[in-house]
Amino acid sequence: MLDKPAPTGRSLYIGGSWRHPLSGRYAPTLNPGTNEPICAVAEASAADIDAAVAAARTGFRTWRQVPPLERGRILKAIAAVVRDNARELAALDAANCGNPVREMIGDAGIAAAQLDFFGGLVTEMKGDTIPMGPDAINLTVRQPLGVVARILAFNHPFMFCAGKMAAPLAAGNAVIIKPPEQAPLSSLRLAELIGGLLPEGVLNIVPGGRAAGAALASHPGTDKVALIGSVQAGRAVMKAASDTIKPVLLELGGKNALIAFADADPERVAAAVVAGMNFTWCGQSCGSTSRAFIHRDIYDAVLARLPEKLSGFVPGIPTDEATTMGAIVSANQHARILDFIASAKAEGARLVCGGRVPDDPALAKGFYIEPTIFADVTPQMRIAREEIFGPVLSVMPWSDEAQMLETVNSVEYGLTCSIWTNDLVKAHRTALAAEAGFVWINEVAKHFLGPPFGGWKQSGIGREECLGELIAFTQEKNIHVSLKLPG
C-alpha cells in the first residue's frame, strides 16, 4: 500500500530549487482507483516555462563541459537511487495513474536499466573522418543540441521521466520534463531524490497542462522537443516546433495487429493475444496489439481459450500488491472507453467476455472496466479503426492473406505488429509487408534495450531505446583542416 501520500515538493523544480508558479495556481491530482484527490500540484504557465528554459540554458553551459565518462557515472548513480527507491516511486505511480503497484516496481527497474544503458554509451557519440588527400584532414564531431524538452504520457509516468531523461543527459543536454498532467507525483519525487547529483539547471520538472506543453514546444530557447502521447498531441507539438525549425521526436498512438497463421499453436496464440493487450494497465499502452487477426482454421480454438487466459486479470485497487489489473486514468477516459464498448455492441461485434464496470463495492468510486474481448469484428467497425487506449480487444477471422494484410495496413497507425507462425518464409514475408516500425515474430509486448523502437506513418517520428536515440540528441559538425604549408 502507499506509505507516503505525496512528495514534499509539489511546485516547480527549476534551476535546482523549488519555485511556486508565478500564477500561484495549484490543481488537485487524483487517485483514479478511488477518484479522490491526493494533493495539489503546481501548474506551470508560459512565464514559468520562460524561467525553466533560462535555468536550463545556464545548466547546459556547465553540463556540456562535463567529460562524457563523468556524465555516464552520474547517470549510473541516478540509476542506483532509482533502484533503492523503487517501491516508493512505484506506490506513487500506482496511486496517481492507476496502474498496479507490482507492475510499477518493474517500471522503476526498466528506468534504471535505461539510465545504465545510456550512461554506458557516452563514448559512442562518434564522428567520422573523410579522406581529402595529403593536404587536409576532414572530420565530423557530435555535440549536444542544448535544451531538450520532453513531454510525457500518463501510462508509465515514472519510467518515462527517469528513462527518457537518460539519452539527452548522456549526450550533454539540459532537460526540461513536463510530467503527465494526470500523474505528476513520481516525477516530482525523483527531483527530490536526485537533484543534488546534477548541476543546477540540468534537470527541470515543470508540471502543468496543455499550455505548458505548448510553451515548451514553441519556445525559441528549446532545441528539441520529444513527446509520448496521442497522434493529436503529436500534430500540435510538431506545428508548435515548426515556428523555430526545431527537430521533434514523437512516439504516438497505435492500432497494432497480431497476426496468427493456420499453422500456429492455438494455445500459444491465445496466450499472446491476451499478453499483447497489456490488460495489466488496462490496455493503456500505445504498443498494445488491440487487433487480433486469427486464421479461420484456428479461430474457434483460439477464442475458446481466451476466457481462461483472461481470468488472471481482475480489476483491483492499484496500490494493493495483489492487484493484477488497475484503473483507467480518468473519468473522461473511462467514459470514452465505455462508449467504444457500446458502439461495438451496436455495430454487431460479439462480446466474448468483459464489457462491464465491475460490481465490486470496493471499486465503486474508481474508474474500472473489466478486460473486454469482442469477436467477429469487421474492419469497418469503430473499435477496429480507432485507438481506444483501454482494455478492449478486437478479434477478426481471416482466410485470404492478401486481404488480411491490406486490412492490417489500412489504419493510419504503424507502431507494432506481432506475427505467429512456424513457417520461416511466411514470418519474414509478413514482417516485411507489415507497415509498422517494430515487429515481433512468435513474441509480443516485449521491449529490448538496443533495438530501435518507434513507429511508421502517424505513430511517430524517430527511434528510442537504442544508440540512435542518443545520437538524435546531438548535432553533427564538420571540421576541415588544411595541412598545406605556406608558400
Helices and strands as residue ranges (DSSP letters): E 12-14, E 17-19, E 26-31, E 36-42, H 46-63, H 68-84, H 86-97, H 101-119, G 122-124, E 129-130, E 136-144, E 147-151, H 157-164, H 166-170, E 174-178, H 185-194, G 195-197, E 203-205, H 210-218, E 224-228, H 231-242, E 248-251, E 257-260, H 266-276, G 279-281, E 291-295, H 296-310, H 331-346, E 350-353, G 361-363, E 372-375, H 382-385, E 392-398, H 401-408, E 413-414, E 416-420, H 424-433, E 438-441, E 456-457, E 460-461, H 467-472, E 474-482
